[in-house]
């Protein structure tokens, strides 16, 4: 990540009820708007066993799931330039998502009120 001038932050999530451990890496050029979630456990000999790696790059709607680090590295090398660095200077548009959700809620509320009014007139 440092090779591509990307900032990153890592967090460890301690499990309470499950045997899996979770590390969350957030990274990006200006904003930390890309995320890798690594779920791992320990074998009976004490070695680390990666169960799943989830990757969600900026502007991706669904996370990509990988079984091994090699698959993740291959995918990142292929998509790093096109996704992360291409949109690196654009801030994440969370306000647009909030506005869309509010507009949808208003439309649903208006539709529900229309149905209630039609039932009252019958």
C-alpha positions in Angstrom: 0.0 0.0 0.0 2.8 2.3 0.7 4.2 1.6 -2.7 1.1 3.2 -4.2 1.0 6.1 -1.8 -2.1 4.8 0.0 -2.9 5.5 3.6 -4.4 2.7 5.7 -5.7 2.0 9.1 -6.2 -1.5 10.7 -8.5 -2.5 13.4 -8.8 -5.8 15.3 -12.3 -6.9 16.2 -12.2 -9.3 19.2 -14.8 -12.1 18.9 -17.1 -12.7 21.8 -19.0 -15.9 20.9 -17.3 -17.3 17.8 -13.9 -18.8 17.2 -13.1 -16.5 14.2 -11.0 -13.4 14.6 -11.5 -10.4 12.4 -9.1 -7.7 11.1 -10.5 -4.7 9.2 -8.2 -2.7 7.0 -9.5 0.6 5.6 -7.3 2.3 3.0 -7.3 4.9 0.3 -5.4 7.8 -1.2 -7.1 10.8 0.4 -10.0 9.1 2.1 -10.1 5.7 3.8 -13.1 4.6 1.6 -11.9 1.1 0.6 -12.1 -1.9 3.0 -10.6 -5.4 3.4 -12.1 -7.7 6.1 -10.0 -10.7 7.0 -11.7 -13.5 8.9 -9.3 -16.1 10.3 -9.1 -18.8 13.0 -6.3 -20.8 14.5 -5.7 -24.5 13.8 -5.1 -26.9 16.6 -1.4 -26.5 16.1 -1.7 -22.7 16.6 -1.2 -21.7 13.0 -3.3 -19.0 11.4 -6.0 -20.2 8.9 -7.6 -17.6 6.7 -11.3 -18.4 6.3 -12.4 -15.6 4.1 -11.2 -12.2 2.8 -13.8 -9.6 1.8 -12.7 -6.7 -0.3 -14.9 -3.6 -1.1 -13.3 -0.9 -3.2 -14.8 2.6 -3.5 -17.9 2.6 -5.8 -18.3 -1.2 -5.7 -21.8 -2.3 -4.6 -21.0 -5.8 -3.5 -17.8 -7.0 -1.7 -15.5 -9.4 -3.5 -14.8 -12.6 -1.5 -11.5 -14.5 -1.7 -10.3 -17.7 -0.1 -6.5 -17.0 -0.3 -4.2 -14.0 -0.2 -2.8 -14.9 -3.6 -6.3 -14.4 -5.2 -6.7 -11.1 -3.4 -3.3 -9.8 -4.6 -4.0 -10.9 -8.2 -7.3 -9.1 -8.1 -5.8 -5.9 -6.6 -2.9 -5.8 -9.1 -5.5 -6.0 -11.9 -8.0 -3.4 -10.5 -5.9 -1.1 -8.3 -5.1 1.5 -11.0 -8.6 1.4 -12.5 -10.6 1.7 -9.2 -8.7 3.2 -6.3 -6.4 5.6 -8.0 -8.9 6.6 -10.6 -11.5 7.8 -8.0 -8.9 8.7 -5.3 -9.5 12.5 -5.5 -13.3 12.2 -5.4 -14.7 12.2 -1.9 -17.2 9.5 -1.0 -20.8 10.8 -1.7 -22.7 9.7 1.4 -25.1 12.7 1.2 -26.3 11.5 -2.2 -27.1 8.1 -0.6 -28.9 9.7 2.3 -31.0 12.0 -0.1 -31.9 9.0 -2.2 -33.1 7.0 0.9 -35.1 10.0 2.1 -36.8 10.5 -1.3 -37.6 6.7 -1.4 -39.1 7.0 2.1 -41.2 10.0 1.1 -42.5 8.2 -2.0 -43.5 5.1 0.0 -45.2 7.3 2.6 -47.1 9.1 -0.2 -48.2 5.8 -1.7 -49.4 4.5 1.6 -51.4 7.7 2.3 -52.9 7.4 -1.2 -54.0 3.8 -0.4 -55.6 4.9 2.9 -57.4 7.8 1.2 -58.8 5.4 -1.5 -60.1 3.0 1.2 -61.8 5.9 3.0 -63.6 7.0 -0.1 -64.9 3.5 -0.8 
